[in-house]
């Protein structure tokens, strides 16, 4: 359960709240017949957060040797109200961050 403890530490640092693991949800997100995300979303109950009592979290390997692992945490706040919606929000954010700026 080292992975869960690691995510709990990240949640505590980023959201200033204590997390209790609730469940692990497998998610496979496809777009135009291609798998764009396939993994496990960890669902946590939050204590002490002013906006929500739930957060979704996962981590994945990166190609950056300086930061070989990236942690993702997404609060359960409308419109993100499920593990699937959290993955979709992360995909959209990553896509937006990768787009070149308009000149």
C-alpha positions in Angstrom: 0.0 0.0 0.0 3.0 2.3 -0.4 1.3 3.9 -3.4 -1.8 4.8 -1.4 0.4 6.4 1.4 2.3 8.3 -1.2 -0.9 9.7 -2.7 -2.2 10.6 0.8 1.0 12.6 1.4 0.5 14.5 -1.9 -3.1 15.2 -1.1 -2.2 16.5 2.4 0.5 18.8 0.9 -1.6 20.1 -2.0 -5.0 20.4 -0.4 -4.2 20.8 3.4 -6.6 18.0 4.3 -6.4 14.4 5.6 -7.3 11.7 3.2 -8.7 8.2 3.8 -8.7 5.7 1.0 -12.2 4.6 -0.1 -11.7 2.6 -3.3 -9.7 1.9 -6.4 -11.6 2.3 -9.7 -10.3 1.0 -13.0 -10.9 3.6 -15.8 -10.3 3.1 -19.5 -10.9 6.3 -21.5 -11.2 6.1 -25.3 -11.4 8.8 -28.0 -12.2 8.0 -31.6 -11.6 4.3 -31.0 -8.1 4.8 -29.4 -7.3 4.3 -25.7 -6.1 7.6 -24.4 -5.9 6.6 -20.7 -6.0 3.3 -19.0 -5.3 3.1 -15.2 -6.6 3.0 -11.7 -8.1 6.1 -10.0 -7.8 6.1 -6.2 -10.8 7.6 -4.5 -10.2 9.3 -1.1 -12.5 10.8 1.6 -11.2 14.2 2.7 -11.4 15.7 6.2 -10.9 19.4 6.7 -11.3 20.6 3.1 -13.6 23.7 2.7 -15.1 22.8 -0.7 -15.5 19.0 -0.8 -15.1 15.7 1.1 -13.7 13.7 -1.8 -10.7 13.7 -4.1 -9.5 11.5 -7.0 -5.8 10.7 -7.3 -3.3 8.7 -9.3 0.3 8.8 -10.4 2.1 7.9 -13.6 5.6 7.6 -14.9 7.1 10.4 -17.0 9.9 10.7 -19.5 11.6 13.3 -17.3 14.6 11.8 -15.4 14.4 14.8 -13.0 10.8 14.0 -12.1 10.2 10.4 -13.0 6.7 10.3 -11.5 3.8 12.7 -11.8 1.0 12.8 -9.2 -2.5 13.9 -10.2 -5.1 15.0 -7.7 -8.5 16.3 -8.7 -11.1 17.5 -6.2 -14.7 16.3 -6.4 -16.2 19.6 -7.3 -18.8 20.1 -10.1 -18.4 19.2 -12.9 -15.9 16.6 -11.7 -18.2 14.2 -9.8 -16.8 10.8 -10.6 -13.4 9.0 -11.2 -14.2 9.0 -14.9 -14.9 12.7 -15.0 -11.6 13.3 -13.1 -9.7 11.4 -15.8 -11.4 13.4 -18.5 -10.7 16.7 -16.8 -7.0 15.7 -16.5 -6.8 14.7 -20.1 -8.4 18.1 -21.2 -6.0 20.0 -18.9 -3.0 18.2 -20.2 -4.1 18.8 -23.8 -4.5 22.5 -23.1 -1.1 22.7 -21.5 0.5 21.1 -24.5 -1.1 23.4 -27.1 1.2 26.1 -28.5 0.2 29.6 -27.5 -1.6 31.7 -30.1 0.4 34.6 -31.5 
